[in-house]
């Protein structure tokens, strides 16, 4: 069945040059049976190579290749370093190594020490995706965990075919279900049906769409119109070569060789339009993609941004085409690490807007759930600090990091952009657009960014001709700084998608020549002179932000610094302010106190004050906060007279002052109690973090135990198959020995019985329970007391012994004693055979008597 070595080598060499299509098969617990079922259904001359990888204990001697050779006529071999891929061959990954492919040859790499880091299926599939470029197939079969999902995504992004076992047919459905849930599977089928699906897909590879005949161009326009009508997305501005590769891939899956036929299929199947839409979006992303970019951002760009705002700032960033959110979360983690490293005295925050055209991708990004494969991109330290392990073996982003990002659906081509941004991260999106669309987007980015804002592009993207809009901060990292440009200059580039000529418009040339945003400057002047003083409070009355001059109403309290408004309010305002805040918290709209009289040191009215309090809406960025405004008002004429000296009034005022002091004392006690509760809460939070850390350790132990159990299950399945084979061989050997009609006893080195044939029971009184008993303890018919001595001599000299021995009943046996050799050529006992020669002895005696008779006469 195996080909000669020269033929295999020549076939491998030619295949490597031609680029052999490869089918990667990944499985774990319960995977042996579906692997055999799949290979048994593969035609011997399919023209493809098959690579099988299973989760197995690295200490276990691999026997998978031997087991698979029984079910397929194709040669099956365990991979060796440097072995070349050849068509119509099956390759089995060694249990103690990980596979990679370089120039058509296998490369064996060291396996990670920790079991939970051993995502061997993902690594193989990623290598196949890079090697195959549309000629790779990834198949995920039964197993526990999520290994394989990330690798299938890579194969799919490179134009290959991805298949998962039907979960109902898998002994352990976690791996195929995880891949299906990740949205990276093209075909879900039982193992026996997969070979046909692979063959049909491969036969559809020559669709020939790039000829661009008039019929094909018309069909392509119809396809774009179907996508626009059903999804609202216009792909006519995408690069044609990229779009065509994706369309060809869907046509191969649907077995449509002509584009018009595929367009007809789209009209009849709206679900296929959605699948094609998701295919064209090309959601390629991962954490910290392009590490040098993020290193420069964290070491230079972000610290410079913080340095330009020494008093603190609330930054805004936009990540268009965020896919499943990895890029946005990377930006949030990077900003958090910069703050931890610099530890600035001022307060800085970052609000990230992450958008994408795919609703499903946005929904997944909001969840913040990721597979174990992110460990390679994130690293152990960041994984521990910013992620929490989940029950299914994946990871969830930390809540405070998640809360800094707002995910939404948006079409960067047609929808309005976010504005007043400090950061805009648009990496590896423009490469899919035509040059015309790229020229429209760079002025849009300039408009969206603040002066000196930072623009991040992909490794193959540059601003091109827009050097007056963006200057490189680091050309190698593709990080750019927004430059100031005149309104007239920017307007000449800015895309105008909708216009009407019904009314005259003010052009840029009508405005004075000036840099900056005119609207912002005007708004700042108005805010300074015409807005009331205000403070923003949390629900406890702590001051979060102060706007305008509030010295007439608030002053720092004596003693330890206290930024609570109840402590800072001036005398005469505290009681009214407390009531106002209580009413504001209970009512849904703004509440006010008007005409509140403030008195001087002599007790005479000095000014009047209007106070308004309003709770910020829950849907906004200031949800739950309370905004208090202070506005001066004229003193009513009837209240301008001097303080009355009426004794009763003076007594009432004294009682009121006493009540206010008591209320203030109660408020101070409440404040102290709140601080104690806050301290207790911090201790509980610390305890909770310790418990969480312990839980993470237990989760890690659980993952390692699960991985070990999975490997043991796989080894057990292989060993069970081997045991079945050995049982069959043992039965054959037993029947063979019994059919020879030769009594045989197998002894170990101590002359204890190891095994015996049925015929031997006629000489020795043996029963099955006598195994492992010394042979000398068994009653026998032979007159051969020297048997044990002869056996020991054979063990010593390795020279067999043969004697003719009589029995007590008058019979004769030829007793032959030979060394017992194992398959490794090790002497491990003796084999004693007994051949019945009684008839031969009887004939010999008769012959001698006949020969002696003439002599006597």
Secondary structure, DSSP 8 states (H G I E B T S, - for coil): ----HHHHHHHHHHHHHHT--EEEEEE-TTHHHHHHHHHHTS-TT-S-EEEEEE---TTS---HHHHHHTT-SSEEEE--TT-B--TTEEEE--TTEEEEEETTEEEEEE--SSGGG--HHHHHHHHHHHHHSS-EEEEE-S-SSSTTHHHHHHHHHTT-EEEEE-GGG-SS-HHHHHHHHTT--SEEE-HHHHHHHHHHHHHT----GGG--HHHHHHHHHHHHHHHHHH----TTB-HHHHHHHHHHHHHHTT--SHHHHHHHHHH-HHHHHHHHHHHH-----TTSSHHHHHHIIIIIHHHHHHT-TT-EEEEEEESS-TTSHHHHHHHHHHHHHHHHH--SS-EEEEEEEEES-HHHHHHHHHTEE-GGGHHHH-HHHHHHHEEE-TTS-EEE-HHHHTTEEEEE--TTTS----SEEEEEE-SSGGGB-HHHHHHHHHHHHHHEEEEEEEEE-TT---TT-TTTEEEEETTTTEEEE----HHHHHHHS-------SS----GGGS----S-HHHHHHHHHHHHHS-EEEEE-TT-BEEEEES--TTTB---SSS---BHHHHB-TTTHHHHHHHHHHHHHSSS-EEEEEEEEE-TTS-EEEEEEEEEEE--TTSTTTT-EEEEEEEE---GGG-S-----HHHHHHHHHHHHHHHHHHHHHHHHHHHHHHHHHHHHHHHHHHHHHHHHHHHHHHHHHHHHHHHHHHHHHHHHHHHHHHHHHHHHHHHHHHHHHTT-EEEEE-TT-BEEEE-GGGGGTB---GGGTTSBGGGS-BSB--TTHHHHHHHHHHH---EEEEEEBTTS-EEEEEEEEEE-TTS-EEEEEEEEEE-HHHHHHHHHHHHHHHHHHH-
